[in-house]
Amino acid sequence: MIAIKDNIAEVELQISSACQQAHRNTAEVTLLAVSKTKPMSMIEQAYEAGQRNFGESYVQEAIEKITALQDKTDICWHFIGPIQTNKTKLIAKNFSWVHSIDRAKVAIRLNEHRFGQDTPLNICLQVNISGEESKSGVSVNELPALLNTIAECENLSLRGLMAIPEKNASQASFTCMQNLFISIQKQYPSVDTLSMGMSADMQFAINAGSTMVRIGSAIFGIRAHK
């Protein structure tokens, strides 16, 4: 049986160590537990261990979990996967955060479907910082146009940027994201989140100012393929 409580404690130690090396305060970095494909029982164990932020990528699966755990009102659900336009209504109605917006069409639809909710939808724009053809994300050159679209969406709150640098990326790729994040912060006061870093590259990400790391297998074990 996977000791999820112990795993979370170990990941938190790793975050603390990475922050020390980067001369940063540990409180600046939020742990987002990537719970996609994992059963409800594991999420409940993580919750009991104090974890409150969970990341999901598959809409129908996520909504089943959100519905089943709706009594735990302090859970914050983050959508972190690719967004199909026919799923935008469900995402807008059920999540507090979306990390993976990379197209104006998706942003506009999320904005329309968020209408009438008590709070705006917190969003991060996904940037394809390594320029990989196989990976989602807006290019650096196309980012200003997407930011202009977001500025007109009153039901969306721009919180920051998200990136998944290529495997074995150097510190330089993460620093590029940091510089981009800083430049966006100067333009948009609401921006406070750089969602970047997973188990294998968390040190690089935290060195480069990441404020939210997305950790899955180190908490829940190797995930099943979907």
NUDRENTI-956790 format. One line per field, with one value per residue: residue number from 0; x, y, z of N, C-alpha, C in turn. Coordinates in Angstrom, 1 decimal, decimal comma, padded with zeros to 4 digits. Layout:
BEGIN
num: c(NUM	...)
n_xx: c(X	...)
n_yy: c(Y	...)
n_zz: c(Z	...)
ca_xx: c(X	...)
ca_yy: c(Y	...)
ca_zz: c(Z	...)
c_xx: c(X	...)
c_yy: c(Y	...)
c_zz: c(Z	...)
//
This chain:
BEGIN
num: c(0	1	2	3	4	5	6	7	8	9	10	11	12	13	14	15	16	17	18	19	20	21	22	23	24	25	26	27	28	29	30	31	32	33	34	35	36	37	38	39	40	41	42	43	44	45	46	47	48	49	50	51	52	53	54	55	56	57	58	59	60	61	62	63	64	65	66	67	68	69	70	71	72	73	74	75	76	77	78	79	80	81	82	83	84	85	86	87	88	89	90	91	92	93	94	95	96	97	98	99	100	101	102	103	104	105	106	107	108	109	110	111	112	113	114	115	116	117	118	119	120	121	122	123	124	125	126	127	128	129	130	131	132	133	134	135	136	137	138	139	140	141	142	143	144	145	146	147	148	149	150	151	152	153	154	155	156	157	158	159	160	161	162	163	164	165	166	167	168	169	170	171	172	173	174	175	176	177	178	179	180	181	182	183	184	185	186	187	188	189	190	191	192	193	194	195	196	197	198	199	200	201	202	203	204	205	206	207	208	209	210	211	212	213	214	215	216	217	218	219	220	221	222	223	224	225)
n_xx: c(000,8	000,6	002,1	000,8	000,6	003,3	004,7	003,8	004,9	007,6	007,9	007,3	009,6	011,5	010,8	011,2	014,0	014,9	014,0	015,6	018,1	017,8	017,5	015,0	011,8	010,0	007,3	006,5	006,0	003,6	002,3	000,9	-001,0	-001,0	-003,6	-004,8	-006,2	-006,1	-007,6	-010,5	-010,0	-007,3	-007,0	-008,5	-006,9	-004,7	-005,9	-006,5	-003,9	-003,4	-003,2	-004,5	-004,7	-005,5	-004,8	-006,3	-006,8	-008,6	-011,8	-014,5	-013,8	-012,7	-014,9	-016,6	-015,0	-015,0	-017,7	-018,2	-016,6	-017,6	-018,3	-016,0	-015,2	-013,0	-011,2	-009,3	-009,7	-007,9	-007,7	-005,5	-005,0	-005,0	-007,4	-010,5	-012,8	-015,4	-015,7	-015,5	-017,6	-018,1	-015,7	-015,5	-017,6	-016,9	-014,3	-011,8	-009,4	-007,7	-005,0	-004,1	-004,6	-004,3	-005,3	-007,3	-010,0	-010,7	-010,4	-012,3	-014,7	-014,6	-014,8	-017,4	-019,0	-018,4	-019,9	-022,1	-021,2	-020,0	-017,3	-014,5	-012,9	-009,8	-006,9	-004,1	-001,9	-000,7	002,5	004,5	007,4	009,7	009,3	008,3	006,8	005,0	003,8	001,4	000,5	000,9	003,0	005,8	005,9	003,2	001,9	001,3	-001,0	-002,9	-003,0	-004,2	-006,7	-007,6	-007,7	-010,1	-011,9	-014,2	-014,9	-012,8	-009,8	-006,6	-003,9	-001,4	001,4	001,9	004,1	005,7	008,6	010,9	011,9	014,7	015,5	017,6	018,7	018,4	016,1	014,1	014,8	014,2	011,4	011,0	011,8	010,0	007,6	008,1	008,1	005,4	004,1	004,7	002,9	000,4	-001,3	-002,6	-001,2	000,5	001,4	003,5	003,3	005,1	007,3	008,0	008,4	011,0	012,3	012,1	013,9	015,2	013,0	012,1	014,4	014,1	012,0	009,5	006,1	004,3	004,4	003,8	003,1	002,9	003,4	005,3	003,8	001,5	002,3	003,3	001,3	-001,6	-002,0	-004,0)
n_yy: c(-001,2	002,2	004,7	007,5	009,8	009,9	010,1	012,7	014,2	013,8	014,9	017,6	018,1	018,0	020,2	022,2	021,9	022,6	025,2	026,3	026,1	027,8	030,1	031,0	031,5	028,8	029,0	030,3	028,5	026,5	023,2	021,2	018,5	016,0	014,3	012,9	010,0	008,6	006,8	007,7	007,1	007,5	010,2	011,1	010,1	011,8	014,2	013,9	014,0	016,7	017,9	020,1	021,2	019,9	018,4	017,8	016,1	014,9	015,3	014,1	012,1	013,7	015,2	013,3	012,8	015,4	015,8	013,6	014,4	016,7	017,6	018,3	021,2	022,8	021,9	022,6	022,6	022,0	022,3	020,8	019,7	019,2	021,1	020,5	022,0	021,3	020,7	022,9	024,1	022,4	022,4	025,1	025,4	023,7	023,8	025,6	026,6	026,9	025,7	025,4	027,0	027,9	029,0	031,5	031,0	029,0	030,4	032,4	030,8	029,6	031,9	032,7	030,6	030,8	032,8	034,2	032,8	032,9	033,7	034,7	032,6	031,3	031,6	030,2	030,8	028,5	028,1	027,1	026,7	025,4	025,0	022,6	020,5	018,5	019,3	021,0	024,5	028,0	029,9	031,9	034,2	034,5	035,0	037,7	038,5	036,6	037,3	039,8	039,1	037,8	039,9	041,1	039,4	039,2	037,3	035,8	035,4	036,4	034,7	033,8	032,1	028,9	026,1	023,3	022,4	020,9	017,4	016,8	019,4	022,3	024,6	027,0	027,0	027,1	029,5	031,3	031,1	032,3	034,9	035,7	035,5	037,5	039,8	039,7	040,1	042,8	044,0	043,1	043,3	041,3	039,0	036,3	033,8	031,2	028,3	025,6	022,9	019,6	016,3	015,5	017,8	019,7	021,2	022,9	024,4	025,7	027,2	029,0	030,6	029,4	029,2	027,2	023,8	020,8	017,7	014,3	011,2	010,9	011,3	009,7	007,4	005,5	006,5	005,1	004,4	006,3)
n_zz: c(000,0	-000,9	000,9	001,2	002,8	003,8	001,5	000,6	002,6	002,1	-000,4	000,2	001,8	-000,2	-001,7	000,2	000,5	-002,1	-002,3	-000,3	-001,5	-003,6	-002,3	-001,4	000,1	001,5	001,6	-000,6	-002,6	-004,0	-003,6	-006,0	-006,2	-008,5	-009,5	-011,5	-013,1	-010,7	-008,0	-005,9	-003,3	-002,9	-003,2	-001,0	001,0	000,6	001,1	003,9	004,8	004,6	002,1	-000,3	-002,9	-006,0	-009,1	-012,2	-015,4	-017,1	-018,0	-017,5	-015,6	-013,6	-012,8	-011,6	-009,3	-008,1	-007,6	-005,8	-003,7	-002,8	-000,3	001,0	001,2	001,0	-000,8	-003,7	-007,0	-009,9	-013,4	-015,6	-018,0	-021,7	-023,5	-024,8	-027,0	-026,7	-024,1	-022,5	-021,1	-019,0	-017,7	-016,9	-015,1	-013,0	-012,0	-010,2	-011,1	-014,2	-016,0	-018,6	-020,9	-024,2	-026,5	-028,1	-028,7	-026,9	-024,4	-024,7	-024,8	-022,2	-020,7	-021,4	-020,4	-017,7	-016,7	-014,3	-012,2	-008,8	-008,5	-010,5	-013,0	-012,3	-014,2	-016,0	-018,7	-021,0	-022,1	-024,8	-024,3	-025,1	-027,8	-028,9	-031,3	-030,7	-028,4	-026,4	-026,1	-026,2	-028,5	-027,7	-029,3	-030,0	-027,6	-026,7	-028,2	-027,2	-024,6	-024,8	-025,6	-023,3	-021,5	-022,1	-021,2	-018,8	-016,9	-016,4	-014,5	-014,9	-013,8	-014,3	-015,8	-017,4	-017,9	-019,6	-019,8	-022,3	-022,0	-019,9	-020,1	-020,0	-017,4	-018,6	-020,2	-018,2	-017,0	-019,1	-019,1	-016,6	-017,0	-018,9	-017,4	-015,4	-017,1	-017,9	-015,5	-014,9	-016,6	-016,0	-013,1	-011,7	-012,0	-010,5	-010,4	-011,4	-012,9	-012,9	-013,2	-012,3	-010,8	-011,8	-012,5	-010,6	-009,0	-010,9	-011,7	-009,4	-008,9	-010,9	-010,1	-009,9	-008,7	-008,2	-008,2	-010,0	-009,0	-009,4	-009,6	-007,6	-005,3	-005,6	-006,8	-009,8	-012,5	-014,0	-017,5	-019,8)
ca_xx: c(000,0	001,3	002,0	000,6	001,0	004,7	005,1	003,6	005,9	008,9	007,9	007,4	011,0	012,3	010,5	011,9	015,4	015,1	013,9	016,8	019,2	017,4	017,4	013,6	010,9	009,2	005,8	006,2	005,8	002,4	002,3	-000,3	-001,0	-001,6	-004,4	-005,5	-006,2	-006,0	-008,9	-010,9	-009,4	-006,0	-007,3	-009,0	-005,7	-003,9	-006,6	-006,3	-002,6	-003,3	-003,2	-005,8	-004,8	-005,4	-004,8	-006,9	-006,7	-009,7	-013,0	-015,5	-013,3	-012,6	-016,2	-017,0	-014,3	-015,4	-019,0	-018,1	-015,9	-018,1	-018,5	-014,7	-015,3	-011,7	-010,4	-009,2	-009,5	-007,1	-007,6	-004,2	-004,8	-005,4	-008,8	-011,3	-013,7	-016,7	-015,6	-015,2	-018,7	-017,9	-014,5	-015,8	-018,5	-016,5	-012,9	-011,4	-008,2	-007,3	-003,6	-003,7	-005,2	-003,4	-006,0	-008,3	-011,3	-010,9	-010,5	-013,6	-015,7	-014,5	-015,4	-018,9	-019,6	-018,2	-020,9	-023,0	-020,5	-019,6	-015,9	-014,0	-012,1	-008,4	-006,3	-002,7	-001,7	000,3	003,5	005,4	008,7	010,8	009,0	008,0	005,6	004,1	003,3	000,4	001,0	001,1	004,4	006,2	005,5	001,7	001,4	000,7	-002,3	-003,7	-003,1	-005,1	-008,0	-007,9	-008,0	-011,4	-012,8	-014,4	-015,2	-011,5	-008,8	-005,3	-003,1	000,0	001,8	002,3	005,0	006,3	009,8	011,1	012,6	016,1	015,8	018,6	018,2	018,2	014,7	013,3	015,0	013,4	010,0	011,0	011,9	008,7	006,7	008,4	007,6	003,9	003,7	004,7	001,8	-000,9	-001,1	-003,2	-000,3	001,3	001,6	004,3	003,1	006,2	008,1	007,5	009,3	012,3	012,9	011,6	015,0	015,4	011,8	012,2	015,5	013,6	010,9	008,2	005,3	003,5	004,9	002,8	003,7	002,0	003,9	006,0	002,8	000,5	002,8	003,2	-000,1	-002,1	-002,2	-005,4)
ca_yy: c(000,0	003,4	005,6	008,8	010,8	009,9	010,7	014,1	014,8	013,7	015,9	018,9	018,3	018,3	021,6	023,0	021,9	023,3	026,6	026,8	026,2	029,0	031,3	031,4	031,1	027,7	029,4	030,9	027,5	025,6	021,9	020,8	017,1	015,6	013,1	012,3	008,6	008,0	006,6	008,6	006,7	008,1	011,7	011,2	010,0	013,0	015,3	013,7	014,4	018,1	018,4	020,8	021,5	018,7	018,6	016,7	016,3	014,2	016,1	013,3	011,5	014,7	015,7	012,3	013,0	016,6	015,5	012,7	015,0	018,1	018,0	018,9	022,5	023,6	021,4	023,5	021,7	022,6	021,6	021,0	019,0	019,8	021,5	020,3	023,1	020,8	020,4	024,1	024,4	021,5	022,9	026,4	025,2	022,7	024,0	026,9	027,0	026,2	026,0	025,0	027,8	028,3	029,5	032,5	030,3	028,3	031,4	033,0	029,9	029,5	033,1	032,7	029,6	031,1	033,8	033,9	032,2	033,9	034,1	034,4	031,4	031,6	030,9	030,4	030,5	027,5	028,5	026,1	027,4	024,6	024,9	021,3	020,4	017,6	019,8	022,1	025,7	029,1	030,3	033,2	035,3	034,6	035,2	039,0	038,5	035,9	038,2	040,9	038,4	037,5	041,2	041,4	038,3	039,7	036,2	035,1	036,2	036,0	034,5	033,6	031,2	027,5	025,5	022,0	022,4	019,5	016,5	017,0	020,8	022,9	025,7	028,1	027,0	027,6	031,0	032,0	031,2	033,2	036,2	036,0	035,7	038,8	040,8	039,7	040,7	044,2	044,5	042,7	043,3	040,1	037,8	036,0	032,3	030,5	026,9	025,0	022,0	018,3	015,6	015,4	019,1	020,7	022,1	023,9	025,2	026,5	028,1	030,0	031,3	028,7	029,3	026,1	022,6	019,8	016,5	013,2	009,9	010,9	011,2	008,6	006,2	005,6	006,6	004,3	005,1	006,4)
ca_zz: c(000,0	-001,0	002,1	000,6	003,8	003,9	000,2	000,6	003,5	001,4	-001,5	000,9	002,2	-001,4	-002,1	001,1	000,2	-003,4	-001,9	000,4	-002,5	-004,4	-001,4	-001,5	001,2	001,1	001,6	-001,9	-003,6	-003,7	-004,1	-006,7	-006,4	-009,8	-009,1	-012,7	-013,2	-009,4	-007,4	-004,9	-002,0	-002,8	-003,0	000,4	001,9	000,5	001,8	005,3	005,1	004,6	000,8	-000,7	-004,3	-006,8	-010,6	-013,1	-016,9	-017,8	-017,5	-016,9	-014,4	-012,6	-012,3	-010,7	-008,1	-007,6	-007,1	-004,7	-002,6	-002,7	001,1	001,3	000,4	000,9	-001,9	-004,8	-008,2	-011,0	-014,6	-016,1	-019,3	-022,9	-023,4	-026,0	-026,9	-026,3	-022,6	-021,8	-020,2	-017,8	-017,0	-016,4	-014,0	-012,0	-011,6	-009,7	-011,9	-015,4	-016,3	-019,9	-022,0	-025,2	-027,7	-027,8	-028,8	-025,6	-023,4	-024,9	-024,4	-020,8	-020,1	-021,5	-019,5	-016,3	-016,4	-013,3	-011,0	-007,7	-008,6	-011,8	-013,2	-012,3	-015,3	-016,4	-020,1	-021,2	-023,1	-025,3	-024,1	-025,8	-029,2	-029,3	-032,1	-030,1	-027,1	-026,4	-025,6	-027,2	-028,7	-027,1	-030,2	-030,0	-026,3	-026,5	-028,7	-026,3	-023,4	-025,2	-025,6	-021,9	-020,9	-022,5	-020,6	-017,4	-016,0	-016,2	-013,8	-015,3	-012,6	-014,6	-016,9	-017,1	-018,9	-019,4	-020,7	-022,8	-021,1	-019,8	-020,5	-019,1	-016,5	-019,5	-020,6	-017,1	-016,9	-020,1	-018,6	-015,5	-017,6	-019,5	-016,3	-014,9	-018,0	-017,9	-014,2	-015,0	-017,4	-015,4	-011,7	-011,1	-012,2	-009,3	-010,4	-012,4	-012,7	-013,6	-012,4	-011,9	-010,0	-012,3	-012,8	-009,6	-008,6	-012,0	-011,7	-008,2	-009,1	-011,8	-009,6	-009,9	-007,5	-008,1	-008,8	-010,2	-008,6	-009,4	-009,3	-006,3	-004,3	-005,8	-007,5	-011,3	-012,9	-015,1	-018,8	-020,1)
c_xx: c(000,9	001,1	001,9	001,0	002,5	005,3	005,0	004,7	007,3	009,0	008,0	008,9	011,8	012,0	011,2	013,4	015,7	015,0	015,1	018,0	019,0	017,3	016,0	012,9	010,0	007,7	005,5	005,8	004,6	002,6	000,9	-000,1	-001,7	-002,3	-005,1	-005,2	-006,2	-007,4	-009,2	-010,3	-008,0	-006,1	-007,7	-007,8	-004,9	-004,6	-006,4	-004,9	-002,3	-003,2	-004,5	-005,9	-004,5	-005,6	-005,3	-006,8	-007,8	-011,1	-014,0	-015,0	-013,2	-013,9	-016,8	-016,3	-014,8	-016,8	-019,0	-017,5	-016,4	-018,3	-017,1	-014,6	-014,0	-010,8	-010,4	-008,8	-008,9	-007,3	-006,3	-003,9	-005,2	-006,9	-009,5	-012,4	-015,1	-016,8	-015,5	-016,3	-018,5	-016,7	-014,8	-016,7	-018,0	-015,1	-012,7	-010,2	-008,2	-005,9	-003,2	-004,3	-004,1	-004,0	-007,1	-009,7	-011,7	-011,2	-011,9	-014,8	-015,8	-015,1	-016,9	-019,6	-019,4	-019,2	-021,9	-022,4	-020,1	-018,2	-015,5	-013,1	-010,6	-007,7	-004,8	-002,7	-000,5	001,2	004,4	006,8	009,8	010,5	008,8	006,7	004,6	003,4	002,4	001,1	001,1	002,6	004,6	005,7	004,0	001,1	000,8	-000,7	-003,3	-004,0	-004,2	-006,6	-008,5	-008,3	-009,4	-012,4	-013,0	-014,7	-013,9	-010,6	-007,4	-004,4	-001,6	000,2	002,1	003,2	005,4	007,5	010,1	011,9	014,1	016,5	016,8	018,0	017,8	016,7	013,8	013,5	014,3	012,0	010,0	011,0	010,6	007,6	006,9	007,9	006,1	003,4	003,7	003,5	000,5	-000,7	-001,6	-002,2	000,6	001,7	002,4	004,2	004,1	007,0	007,4	008,6	010,7	013,0	012,5	012,6	015,2	014,2	011,8	013,3	015,0	012,3	009,5	007,4	004,4	004,1	003,9	003,4	002,7	002,5	004,6	005,1	002,0	001,0	002,7	001,7	-000,4	-002,3	-003,7	-005,6)
c_yy: c(001,3	004,3	007,1	009,9	011,0	010,5	012,2	014,8	014,8	014,8	017,3	019,1	018,6	019,7	022,5	023,1	022,7	024,8	027,1	027,0	027,5	030,2	031,9	030,9	029,9	028,0	030,0	029,8	026,6	024,3	021,5	019,3	016,6	014,3	012,5	010,8	007,9	007,9	007,6	008,3	007,4	009,6	011,9	011,1	011,2	014,2	015,1	014,1	015,9	018,7	019,0	021,1	020,2	019,1	017,5	017,1	015,8	014,7	015,2	012,6	012,5	015,1	014,6	012,5	014,3	016,5	014,7	013,4	016,4	018,6	018,6	020,2	023,3	023,0	022,4	022,6	022,5	021,8	021,9	020,3	019,8	020,0	021,3	021,4	022,6	020,5	021,7	024,5	023,7	022,0	024,2	026,3	024,5	023,0	025,4	027,5	026,2	026,6	025,9	025,7	028,2	028,8	030,5	031,9	029,7	029,3	032,1	032,1	029,7	030,7	033,2	031,8	029,9	032,2	033,4	033,2	033,3	034,5	033,9	033,2	031,9	030,9	031,2	030,0	029,6	028,0	027,3	026,6	026,7	024,5	023,5	021,1	019,5	018,1	020,9	023,4	026,8	029,5	031,7	034,4	035,5	035,0	036,6	039,1	037,7	036,7	039,3	040,3	038,2	038,8	041,6	040,4	038,6	038,5	035,3	036,0	035,6	036,0	034,3	032,7	029,8	027,0	024,1	022,0	021,0	018,7	016,8	018,5	021,3	024,0	026,8	028,2	027,5	029,1	031,8	032,2	032,2	034,6	036,7	036,3	037,1	039,9	040,9	040,4	042,2	044,8	044,2	042,4	042,0	038,9	037,6	034,5	031,9	029,0	026,1	024,1	020,7	017,6	015,7	016,7	020,2	021,7	023,2	024,9	026,2	027,6	029,3	030,6	030,7	028,9	028,1	024,9	021,5	018,4	015,4	011,9	009,9	010,9	009,9	007,4	006,4	005,5	005,6	005,1	005,2	006,6)
c_zz: c(000,0	000,2	001,6	001,5	003,8	002,6	000,1	001,5	002,9	000,3	-000,9	001,4	001,0	-001,8	-001,1	000,8	-001,1	-003,1	-001,2	-000,5	-003,4	-003,6	-001,5	-000,2	000,7	000,9	000,2	-002,9	-003,1	-004,3	-004,7	-006,9	-007,6	-009,6	-010,3	-012,7	-011,8	-008,8	-006,2	-003,6	-001,8	-002,5	-001,6	001,3	001,8	001,2	003,4	005,7	004,9	003,2	000,4	-002,2	-005,1	-008,3	-011,4	-014,5	-017,7	-017,2	-016,8	-015,6	-013,3	-012,0	-011,4	-009,3	-007,4	-006,9	-005,8	-003,5	-002,3	-001,2	001,6	000,6	000,3	-000,1	-003,1	-006,0	-009,3	-012,3	-015,3	-017,5	-020,5	-022,9	-024,8	-025,9	-026,4	-024,8	-021,8	-020,8	-018,8	-017,0	-016,3	-015,1	-012,8	-011,4	-011,1	-010,5	-013,2	-015,8	-017,8	-021,1	-022,9	-026,5	-027,3	-027,8	-027,5	-024,5	-023,5	-024,4	-022,8	-020,1	-020,2	-020,5	-018,0	-015,8	-015,3	-012,1	-010,0	-007,9	-010,0	-011,8	-013,2	-013,4	-015,5	-017,9	-020,3	-022,4	-023,5	-025,4	-024,9	-027,3	-029,7	-030,1	-031,5	-028,8	-027,3	-025,9	-026,7	-027,3	-028,0	-028,0	-030,2	-028,7	-026,1	-027,0	-027,8	-025,1	-023,6	-025,1	-024,1	-021,2	-021,1	-021,9	-019,1	-016,4	-015,8	-015,4	-014,2	-014,1	-013,0	-015,8	-016,4	-018,2	-018,5	-020,3	-021,1	-021,8	-021,1	-020,2	-019,5	-018,3	-017,4	-019,9	-019,4	-016,8	-017,9	-019,7	-017,4	-016,0	-018,2	-018,5	-015,7	-015,8	-018,0	-016,6	-014,2	-015,7	-016,8	-013,9	-011,0	-011,2	-011,0	-009,3	-011,7	-012,1	-013,5	-012,7	-012,0	-011,1	-010,5	-012,5	-011,8	-009,2	-009,6	-011,9	-010,6	-008,3	-009,9	-011,4	-009,6	-008,6	-007,3	-008,9	-008,9	-010,1	-008,6	-008,9	-007,9	-005,1	-004,4	-006,4	-009,1	-011,7	-014,0	-016,4	-019,2	-021,6)
//
